[in-house]
Amino acid sequence: MKPAAFSYARPRDWPEALALIASGARAGSGTQSLGPLLNLRLAQPGTIADLRHLPDYAGVTRAGAVLRVGAGTTHAAIEDGAVPGRVGEIMASVARRIAYRPVRNRGTIGGSLAHADAAADWVAVLPALGGTAIALGPGGERRIALAGFVTGIFETALAPDELLRAVEVPVLPPTARWGHWKFCRKVGEFSKATACVLSVPGAAPRAVLGALDGPPLVIEDASALLADTEAEAARIVASFPELDDWRRAIALTALRRAVAAVKQP
Ligand SMILES: Cc1cc2nc3c(=O)[nH]c(=O)nc-3n(C[C@H](O)[C@H](O)[C@H](O)COP(=O)(O)OP(=O)(O)OC[C@H]3O[C@@H](n4cnc5c(N)ncnc54)[C@H](O)[C@@H]3O)c2cc1C
């Protein structure tokens, strides 16, 4: 199918972008998810506001102990090292396993979060890194912990008149340990089960179980999971009775493997 007719708008600044959204336009970033929605006519916006030319929409800056990643930063830029330091190593390792390079060349971190596919990578990984979403609305910027950003399948905490402007991720020490396991039937497919564990010396380890039938499960203190992995992983997975047996089995394996990776010497 072809999309229904729509107008194309290219806002030059954020106030213009917000005004377009307020008038009913649909935000567009890399259009890797919006495109199929348009083609299937699941979305029929009158206007698409192409955010990619906004100032500071893409790119990474550091302010003290926080890295700010523009929502329009592509997966490919992250894969290629746009994010510095230990966080950058972790994010690059995640980015290079999202879809295929042509998708990564256009798909953005902000578009991925705003789309809120339960199986998407950043939806699980950024809460594990302690990230924060920076939303921009008519009243200015609003900070939303990424642990609570996705509220359902294709649902987020963004208000209808808000745009996702950036994400912030705390700088990590070089000693931070990371475990990540993602099950795909073949390379480039969306995950069927995702688990991440971050362990920073002196802080409680954090874990996330993603690719569920809803928002990811964020465990702010995963000490018990690291101490008694078999019992705790089984308890966590059993709390999702809505998952089929095979999905519970791969979720369990994802948790085990993410913990094993974080414990690797
Ligand atoms: C073949 C294929 C395989 C894929 N595999 C994976 C995978 O393995 N893992 C994975 O994580 N992803 C995967 N994706 C998704 C892809 O990585 C993109 O991240 C995703 O499509 C959305 O990013 P985008 O920049 O293209 O957003 P768009 O498609 O432009 O937008 C997506 C949605 O977000 C809204 N939106 C966009 N930007 C903003 C904003 N700044 N503020 C508010 N709302 C906004 C749009 O209105 C739309 O509803 C895959 C996509 C394809 C086509």
The ligand as an SDF file (V2000), in Angstrom:
LIG
                    3D

 53 58  0  0  0  0  0  0  0  0999 V2000
   13.7320   -3.7680    9.2890 C   0  0  0  0  0  0  0  0  0  0  0  0
   13.8010   -3.0780   10.6330 C   0  0  0  0  0  0  0  0  0  0  0  0
   14.3810   -3.7520   11.6880 C   0  0  0  0  0  0  0  0  0  0  0  0
   14.4580   -3.1270   12.9350 C   0  0  0  0  0  0  0  0  0  0  0  0
   15.0700   -3.8060   13.9760 N   0  0  0  0  0  0  0  0  0  0  0  0
   15.2000   -3.1960   15.1760 C   0  0  0  0  0  0  0  0  0  0  0  0
   15.8720   -3.8430   16.2600 C   0  0  0  0  0  0  0  0  0  0  0  0
   16.3950   -4.9510   16.1620 O   0  0  0  0  0  0  0  0  0  0  0  0
   15.9320   -3.1770   17.4370 N   0  0  0  0  0  0  0  0  0  0  0  0
   15.4090   -1.9290   17.6040 C   0  0  0  0  0  0  0  0  0  0  0  0
   15.5080   -1.3710   18.7020 O   0  0  0  0  0  0  0  0  0  0  0  0
   14.7890   -1.3030   16.5960 N   0  0  0  0  0  0  0  0  0  0  0  0
   14.6770   -1.8920   15.3990 C   0  0  0  0  0  0  0  0  0  0  0  0
   14.0510   -1.2310   14.3840 N   0  0  0  0  0  0  0  0  0  0  0  0
   13.5110    0.1480   14.6250 C   0  0  0  0  0  0  0  0  0  0  0  0
   14.5170    1.2440   14.1930 C   0  0  0  0  0  0  0  0  0  0  0  0
   15.7100    0.9860   14.8050 O   0  0  0  0  0  0  0  0  0  0  0  0
   14.1400    2.7330   14.6030 C   0  0  0  0  0  0  0  0  0  0  0  0
   14.7660    3.0960   15.7700 O   0  0  0  0  0  0  0  0  0  0  0  0
   12.7610    2.9290   14.8460 C   0  0  0  0  0  0  0  0  0  0  0  0
   12.1470    2.5650   13.6310 O   0  0  0  0  0  0  0  0  0  0  0  0
   12.2980    4.3820   15.2070 C   0  0  0  0  0  0  0  0  0  0  0  0
   13.2580    5.3710   14.9820 O   0  0  0  0  0  0  0  0  0  0  0  0
   13.0830    6.5020   13.8760 P   0  0  0  0  0  0  0  0  0  0  0  0
   14.1090    7.5280   14.1470 O   0  0  0  0  0  0  0  0  0  0  0  0
   13.0660    5.8700   12.5390 O   0  0  0  0  0  0  0  0  0  0  0  0
   11.6420    7.1050   14.2480 O   0  0  0  0  0  0  0  0  0  0  0  0
   10.3860    7.4260   13.3040 P   0  0  0  0  0  0  0  0  0  0  0  0
   10.0350    6.2090   12.5260 O   0  0  0  0  0  0  0  0  0  0  0  0
   10.5980    8.6770   12.5510 O   0  0  0  0  0  0  0  0  0  0  0  0
    9.2800    7.6870   14.4380 O   0  0  0  0  0  0  0  0  0  0  0  0
    8.7860    6.6400   15.2300 C   0  0  0  0  0  0  0  0  0  0  0  0
    7.6610    7.1840   16.1210 C   0  0  0  0  0  0  0  0  0  0  0  0
    8.1690    8.1090   17.0580 O   0  0  0  0  0  0  0  0  0  0  0  0
    7.5830    9.4020   16.8780 C   0  0  0  0  0  0  0  0  0  0  0  0
    8.6940   10.3390   17.0640 N   0  0  0  0  0  0  0  0  0  0  0  0
    9.8340   10.3860   16.3550 C   0  0  0  0  0  0  0  0  0  0  0  0
   10.6540   11.2990   16.8740 N   0  0  0  0  0  0  0  0  0  0  0  0
   10.0170   11.8470   17.9200 C   0  0  0  0  0  0  0  0  0  0  0  0
   10.3560   12.8570   18.8700 C   0  0  0  0  0  0  0  0  0  0  0  0
   11.5490   13.4640   18.8630 N   0  0  0  0  0  0  0  0  0  0  0  0
    9.4630   13.1720   19.8310 N   0  0  0  0  0  0  0  0  0  0  0  0
    8.2590   12.5570   19.8700 C   0  0  0  0  0  0  0  0  0  0  0  0
    7.8780   11.6070   19.0150 N   0  0  0  0  0  0  0  0  0  0  0  0
    8.7550   11.2490   18.0470 C   0  0  0  0  0  0  0  0  0  0  0  0
    6.9740    9.4040   15.4890 C   0  0  0  0  0  0  0  0  0  0  0  0
    5.8680   10.2680   15.3830 O   0  0  0  0  0  0  0  0  0  0  0  0
    6.5680    7.9390   15.3410 C   0  0  0  0  0  0  0  0  0  0  0  0
    5.3520    7.7170   16.0150 O   0  0  0  0  0  0  0  0  0  0  0  0
   13.9370   -1.8160   13.1270 C   0  0  0  0  0  0  0  0  0  0  0  0
   13.3460   -1.1420   12.0490 C   0  0  0  0  0  0  0  0  0  0  0  0
   13.2680   -1.7640   10.8070 C   0  0  0  0  0  0  0  0  0  0  0  0
   12.6510   -1.0110    9.6730 C   0  0  0  0  0  0  0  0  0  0  0  0
  1  2  1  0
  2  3  1  0
  2 52  2  0
  3  4  2  0
  4  5  1  0
  4 50  1  0
  5  6  2  0
  6  7  1  0
  6 13  1  0
  7  8  2  0
  7  9  1  0
  9 10  1  0
 10 11  2  0
 10 12  1  0
 12 13  2  0
 13 14  1  0
 14 15  1  0
 14 50  1  0
 15 16  1  0
 16 17  1  0
 16 18  1  0
 18 19  1  0
 18 20  1  0
 20 21  1  0
 20 22  1  0
 22 23  1  0
 23 24  1  0
 24 25  2  0
 24 26  1  0
 24 27  1  0
 27 28  1  0
 28 29  2  0
 28 30  1  0
 28 31  1  0
 31 32  1  0
 32 33  1  0
 33 34  1  0
 33 48  1  0
 34 35  1  0
 35 36  1  0
 35 46  1  0
 36 37  1  0
 36 45  1  0
 37 38  2  0
 38 39  1  0
 39 40  1  0
 39 45  2  0
 40 41  1  0
 40 42  2  0
 42 43  1  0
 43 44  2  0
 44 45  1  0
 46 47  1  0
 46 48  1  0
 48 49  1  0
 50 51  2  0
 51 52  1  0
 52 53  1  0
M  END
$$$$
